[in-house]
Structure formats: structure tokens, C-alpha cells
Amino acid sequence: MDITLSRRQLIAGLAAGSVTACVTNPDTGESQFLLVNDGQLAKMASSAWVDAKKQTPVSRDPKMNARLNGVGNKIARAANRQNQSWEYVVFDSDQKNAFVMPGGKVGFYKGMMDFTQNDDQLAAIMGHETGHVTGRHAAARYSTQIAAGAGLAAANVALSQTDTRYRNEIAAVLGAGVTFGVILPFSRKHELQADKLGADYMYRAGYDTRQSVRLWERMAAENTGSRKPEFLSTHPNPETRVRELDAYIRAKGYV
């Protein structure tokens, strides 16, 4: 079912309170507000993936690529996504970063590969990225941004028809409220959920889930003093991730 709505339809629907696009995620059991599907996002992301491989050199190190693909395939099976088309790429950069794009495109920078002390820690990151896919976080975040933008547009239309002298101030507050009250916390929620889904996949694949906690402890030690306040960031602080992951792993009996 194609549930994509035009901006005009969204504005009209939000104003009337009639826009509903909630589906249940089979992997998390949560109801999600989605205005796009995975296939649509994969098409949108395909050119960005091609550009990423053009802009940053791709590592041809056979050992490093074999390691990434081996861990990736094990995590995909643990997530019951072994029949999905995955592509794992090592980018020849010292950045400590990894990402996933819709369509199963997973990028790991060499700096992150080198930072991991063992395959368990690599599996923690791979599990996290896979968790974004199974959690349908890209579709949920994109849908929220579309709806937020449409809502602001509808509010601005309404404000333009009023005589209040504080129109600009109200519009600015509405914009800040959406950014800090909806989009960023929503993103942080997804990061923590991906961490926990990743721990599930690590456990099913036979990896040591405690190494995910160790990984974020090391991240926290490296990044002290260089981070924005958590409420201004799309990612939780490493200390938050350590605390929540540790509690989750213990509650699940993975230790």
C-alpha cells in the first residue's frame, strides 16, 4: 500500500486532524507513524550511496572486508534478514564512524574498524546499524520530519491570517519546539532502541553482548569534553548508552 502523501495533502490533513499512517512494526511490536515505505526510501538513498563511494575511497583490504562481511552476515541471519540484499563497504578513512542507508547499504570507516578490539565489538556496531533497519527508523524519522514541516506550514498559514504583532516570535518558538521537542528526542530514542536490538542480534549470533557496553565505555573515555549537551544532539551521550545497554543486557539474561 502506497501511503505517501503530498505536502498539500499533509497540510490539509493535519489541519483537519485526519492524517493517519500508523503501522505495527513486527520486530519491535510498536505502532509507527510512516508516510513512506522501505522501497521508496531505498530508491531515494541509492544515489547518495553511489556518491558516498565516489567521495571517500573504498578500502580494498581483503582481510578487513572479509571481517566486515563475515560479521555482517552473521548479524543479518540473527535478525532474520539473511534474504535481504546487503552491501557492506569499508571506507578508507580514519573517522570512527559507521552508518546504514535504506536498502541495506552499510558503511564502516577504517577508523572504526581499527577502534574495535574484537569481532564482538564490531558486531555491536553492526547490530546497531541492523537495528536501524529492522526498527524502520529512517522511514519513521523521515515521516516525522515531513509531518513536522507540514504542521509548521499549516501553523504559519494560520498565523499569517492573524493580526497579532507577535506573529514572528510565535513562529520561531513553534520551529524550535518541533526541533528540540520532537525530531531530536525521536532520533535519540531510535539510537537507544537500535543499541538494544543490536544486543539481541549479538546474543543470537553467539557474540559477547557485554562487549557492546565495553565499546561505549571506550567511546565515552575518548569523547570527554568534545560533545554538545545531550538535548541538542541527535545521539545520546555514551554514558547514557552504557547505562541503558547494561541494564537491558542484565534484564534479558545475556550475561
Secondary structure, DSSP 8 states (H G I E B T S, - for coil): ------HHHHHHHHHHT----EEE-TTT--EEE-SS-HHHHHHHHHHHHHHHHHHS-B---HHHHHHHHHHHHHHHHHTT-TTS--EEEEESS----EEEETTTEEEEEHHHHHH-SSHHHHHHHHHHHHHHHHTTHHHHHHHHHHHHHHHHHHHHHHHHTS--TTHHHHHHHHHHHHIIIIIHHHHHHHHHHHHHHHHHHHHHHT--THHHHHHHHHHHHHSTT----GGG-SS--HHHHHHHHHHHHHHHT--
